[in-house]
Amino acid sequence: MVIRIAEAVRKAGGNTYLVGGCVRDSIMGRPVNDLDIEVHGISQESLYDLLSSFGRPLTYGASFGIISFPDLDLDIALPRREKVTAEGGHRGFDIEIDPFIGTEGAARRRDFTVNALMQDVLTGEIIDHFGGLRDIEEKILRHVDDCSFPEDPLRVYRAAQFASRLGFTVAPETVGLCRGIDTSTLSAERVEAELRKALLDGISPSVFFTVLEQMDQLRTWFGEIDRMRDIEQDPVFHPEGSVFIHSMQVLDRAAAYRDRVSDPYSFMLLALLHDIGKIEATEVIDGRIHAYGHEVLGLPLLDRFLDRLVSKSSVKNYVRNMVPLHMKPNVAAFNRVSVKSTNHMFDDACAPEDLIYMAMSDRPVKAGDVPFSGDSGFLFERLEEYRQTMSRPFVMGKDLIDSGLEPGEDFSDILDFAHKLRLAGIDKISALKQTIAYARQLRKKNVSD
């Protein structure tokens, strides 16, 4: 279809190019999922008439010069100029469609040289006005234009996520330019979108944050992560250094488990934020650095981060649930605790298996020793025992009512007691007897009080 359109455009006196990321990824040998197509040399009206012979195009995004074929998941754009008209980026632009601007003019509005490449659909010729091919070869992310680049502050975060996903370094001049860009006017949704790409697709997700650190751009949207840089840890158990360095290492280890967990984005946020409480809890006692209770003391900080940046309540709930639990699996494995204890631990977690992968990512390291694996075999065996326990018949409210117990205000407490018996591995018949006895004792005590 694209070839047929390009041939029709050529007959009409125009040219059709692949542009942007699809050209970059093809050159790098990366999967190409979406084609960005740009048509030069034909007016918007003429292009619409031409495309109508191939189906029923829509002018969704007509003010941006975009004509769509929704059934084919295909968008065709005309080259345009963009001029900033208001602070804040995305909607603060005046768009001027100009099909005759030329390839250099069209490419100049792009953010990075590697994204400014164009490829003729019919001939395969690569058009490279700004050295993108060289920068791909040298794995460098470099901005195209000193004047237009700062007009969209989101490009600061795009630079960081591209560096993370492509395995590139950011050119010093681009880092310097980004230092002077005010990102405070961006919407949380746009910043989170770049964060999400880095966490889910980054070769090394930590690069997103280390690049922002180089640019002095952590503080505005990731203030808690910025504060981690100044929080030291006990060198015996954390020879790697600060909480920031440790969290970045955990984040990169967690990336190995993204395809195994129930919710990859939530899991990666958990890895990023698991030690946020050390900001509040860290203190020196008898010459040693400690962070007692950090898994709980950091919850207010965690809430502020999540409420500022994360849009989905399910993601927030996952991270809020898992952060207080993140230390328990390694402690349980090290101490070989009882089945009852691990059952309670897994029952508290909204994603029990993910909790194990978090423990594996956060494995303790003692200076001079090999990393402690967290004994994942032990933990997975216990997880299977927990699942088997939860698959067996258990006491429900209906069972209590059928046994003659009237519902009341204390019914939830009684069911909680039954649930504890279930986690302890007590069979249903025995648990029902014990629960009824507990209920009668509880109600007798309440009456006497």
N, C-alpha and C positions, 0 to 999 in steps of 0.2 A: 504493500500500500504506500509506504513512504517513497519508494523508488518511483512508483507511478505518479505520485503527486509531484515529485522533483522533476520528472520528465515533462509534465504539463507546465510547471512553472518555467522551466527552461524554454519551452516553445513560446511562452508568453513574454519572454525577455528577462526573466528573473533568475535568481539562484537560490538553492536550498541548502542549508547547512545544519549539521549537528553541532550543538554548542554546549558549553559548560561541562558539568560533571561526567556526562556520558562519554565525552571525548577523552577526558582525563583518565577515567577508569578503564576504557578500552586500551589506551596506550600502556597503562600500568598492568594490564592483564587481570583486572578486577572484574567481578560480575557487573554487568550493566543491566539494571532493572527498568529504568525509565529513559526514554529518548526525549531530549529537548531539541526542538526543531525551530529554526528561524529562517524566514523567507525574505530575501532582499530584492529590491528592484521592481516591486509591484505594489500598487496602492492597496489600501485595506479593502476598498470596495471591489476592486478587480480580483483580489485574492479570494474574497468571499464567494464571488460568482464562480470562480474557477473551482473552488473546493466543493461547491454545491453539486457538481457533476459526479462527485465521489460518495455522496450521501447527504445527510441533513446536518450541516455544521451549526453549532451554536456560537453566539458571540458573547459567551460568558467571559467576563473580564475584557470586554470590548475596549474600555478606556485604557487598558494596558496593551492593546493590540494583540489579543489572544483569541484565536478561533479554535473551538474544540469539537472533537468527535467523541462524545461520551461512550458510545457503544464500542469504540476501538481503544478507549483509554489513551487518546492521542490529542495533544495540544500543539498548535502551530502558532508561532508568535512572529510579529513584525519587530524589527529593531526599533529602539526608542532611546530618547534622552531622559534623564531624571535630574530634576533640580530640587534640592531641599527647600521646603517652604515653612517648616515648623520643626521645633525640637521634638525628639521622641522617635524618630526613625520611620517605622513602617508606613504610616499613613501621611507622614509629613513630606510628601514629594509631589511635585508637579510633573506629570508624565506627558512627554511629547513624542508621538509616534512619527517616525521618519524612516520610511522604507529605503530611502536613498542616502542614508548617512554614511554608508560604506562599512567594510568589515572592521577597520581600525576604530572608527567612531563607535560602532556597536559594541566592540570588545572592551573599550575603555571604561564602560560603566561597571564592568565585572569587578569582584572584590580582589581575587588573587590571580596571579599569572597562570597558574595551573588550571584555573576555571575560565580563562579568557581564550582558550584554544577553540578553533572552529574546524570543522571537517566538511568538505563538499560532499554531499550525499551521492552524487553521480560519479565523480572522479576519485574520491577518496583522499584528495589533497588536504593536508593539514595546514591551516593558516595560523601563524604564530607571530603576532605583532609585539609581544611583550616578554619573550623569553621563557614561556611556559614549559617548552620541551626541555630546555636546559635545567630548569628548576625541578622538573620531575626526575631527571637523571641524577641531580644532586640532592634530592629529597629535601627541598627548601620551600617553605611557604612564604611568598613575597607579595605584598600588595601591588596593585596595578598603578594607581594614581594617587599622588599625595593630597590632591584637593578633594576628590570625590570620595575617597575611602572613609574619612571620618564622618561623612554626612549620615551614615547609618551606624549608630553605636553598637548595634548587634554584631558587627563584624569583629569586634574584640572577642566575643565568645565563639563566633564562627572560626576564627583563627585557632583558638584553643581546641575546639572539638575536631577540626580538620587535622591538626597536628597529632591528636590522640588517635584518630581513626586511620590516618595514612602512614603514621610512623615518621612524620616529617619534623624538622626543626623550623622555627620561625625566624626569618631573616632579622638581623639586628635592627635594620631601619624600620621594619614593620613593628617590632617590639617597642622601639622608641616612639613611633607614631601613636601606638595604642595607649601609651602611658598618659597621653594628654587628652584622651577622649572621655567625656562624661557619659557614663552608662546608667546614671540614676533615673533617667527619664524612660527607660525601657519598661515594658510590661513584664510581669512575672511569667506570663505564658510564653513569651518569646525566649526568655532566658532559660526557662525549664526545658523548652524544646531542644536547645543546644546541649544542655546538661544531659538530657535523656539520650541523645545520639552518642555522646562520649561514653556514657556508662554502659550502653547496650552494644555499641559497635566498636568502641575503642580497642586498638591493639593493646595499648597500655592506658587504661582510663585515667591513671594518675597524671598523665601528661596534660590533661585539661587543666588541672589545678596548678601544676608546676609552671605552665606557660602563663597562666593568669598571675601567678606570683611574680614571675619575671616582669610582667607588665604593670605591676602594682595595681592590679584590678581585682584582687580577691575581696577586698574590704566591702565594697558596695553591696554585692548580692550574696557573698559567701563569707560574711564577717566571722562566723564561728570557726570556719576552716582556717581563716587567717590567724585567729587567736591561738590555734593549735601550734603554730610555729614557735611560740614562746614558752610552751609547756614542756619542760624536761621530764624524763622518766628515769627510773632506777636503771643505771647502766648494767647491773647484773642480769636483769631479766629483759632489758630493752637496750642492747648495745647499739642498735641502729640509730638512737637519738631521740628526737622530740616526738610528741604525739602526732604532729603533722607527718613526719617521715614514716612513722609506724602505720598511720592510717593509709598513706599512699601505698605502702607495701601490701597491706591487707587488701586494699581495693584491687590491685593488680592480680593478687592470688585469687581473689573472688571471681575475677573474670573467667577463670578456667572452669567455673561451675555454672556459668550463666545458662547453659543449655540443659541443665539437670534440675534446676529449681522450679518451684511452682509459679513464681512471679519474678522474672529476672530484674525488672526495674526496681521493684521494692527491695529485692535482695541486695542489689548494688548500692542503694541508698543506705541500707543497714550496714554494709561494709564500710561505707564512707563515714557514717555517723556513730558507729558503735561506741567509740571512746569520747564522744563529745562531752561527757560528764567530767572528764579529767580537767577540763578548763576550770571547773568549780571545786573539784575535790582534791586536787594535787596539793600536797604539803610536805615539808621536811620534818621528820620525827627522828630524833637521835642520829642525825647525820644521814638518814636514808630517805629517799623520795618515795612517797606513798600516795595512792589515790583511792583510799577506802570508800566504798559505797558509790563510786562514780557511775555505776550502771543505773543507779536510781537518782542520784543528785543532779544528773544532767538532764532530767526530763523537761524542766521548763525551757532550757536552751534548745532542746530537741523540738519542742512544740513551736518555738518561735521560728526556727529554721523551716520546718514543714509548713507552717501556716503562711510563711512569706513566699515560698517557692513552689510548693507541690499542690496541684489542682485537685487530684482525685482523693476522696476520703478513704477509699479502700487502701491506697498506698500509705497514707498517713497512719491508718489503724495498724497495718502490718508492721511498720517500722516502730511505732510506739509500743506495740506488744513485744517485739523481739529484742529491742535494745536492752531492757532489764534482764533478759535471759541469756545474753550472749556468752557470758563466762561459764555458765553452768555445765555445758557438755564436757569441756576439757577438765573441769574439776571433778565431775562425776567419773570420767574415764580414769583419771589419775588415781582417784581414791577407791575405784571399783565399788561404787555404792550399790545399794540393794536395788532389786527390780522395782520395788515400790517407789523408790526415790526417782528412778528414771521415768517411770510411768507418770508420776506427778509432773516432772519437768516437761515431758513431751505433751502432756495434756494442757499445760499452761501456754504452749506455743501455738500460734495460729497456723504455722507451717513447720511441723516437727522435723521433717527431713531437711528443709532449708537450714534449720538451726544447726544441724550437724555440719553442713557445708560451710556455714559461717564459722564454726569452731575450727574447722580445718584451715580456713583462710587466716584465722586469728591465732594460729598455733604459737604457743610461747617459745621464745628463744632465750636460752641462758648463755651468757658469754662463755665462749670456749667449747660449747656443746653443739651437737647437731640439733636442728629444730625438732621439737616434740610434735609428733604427728597428730596428737589428740586421740590416738588409738581409735581410728574411725571404725575398725572392725568391731570393736566392743560396742561402740555407739549404734552401729547399724543392726547388730544382733539385738540390742535392747529395744531399738525402734520396732523391730519385727515382733518382739514379745509384747510390746505395747499394742501394736495393731491386732495381734491375736486376742489380747485381753479385751479390747474394745469391740471385737467381733462376736464375743460370747453373749448369751442372754443376760440381761441386767434388770434391776428393779426400776420400774417406772411408776409414775403417779397412779396410773390405772391399777397396778398391782396393789398398791397401798389401799386404794379405795375399795377394791374387791375384797380386801382382807378386813374391811370394817373400819378403816381409819377415815374419819371425816376431814375434808380439806379445811384449812384454817390459815391464819396469818403466818404460822410457823412451818407451812408446808415446804417452802423453799429450803429452809434449814434442814428439814428432814430428808429432802431429796439430795441435798449436798452431802449429808452423812452417807446415804446410799451410794453416791458417786465415789466417795472415798473408799468404801468397801469394794466397789468395782475395780478401782485402781490398785487395790491391794491384792487382787486376784481371787477374792471370795466368790464362790459360786452363787448363783441367783437364789437358790432355796435358802441357803444359810444367810445370805445378805438380807433377804426379806424378813427372816425371823429377827435378825439383829436390828434391822431398821425399825420394825414395829415395836420392839422392846425399847429402843432409844426414844421413839416418838411418845410412848406412854410415860416414860420417865421424864421426858422434857415437859410434857403437858401437866404431869403431876406437880412438877417443880413450879411451873408457871402459876398454877392454881394456888399453891401454898404461899407463893410470893405476893 
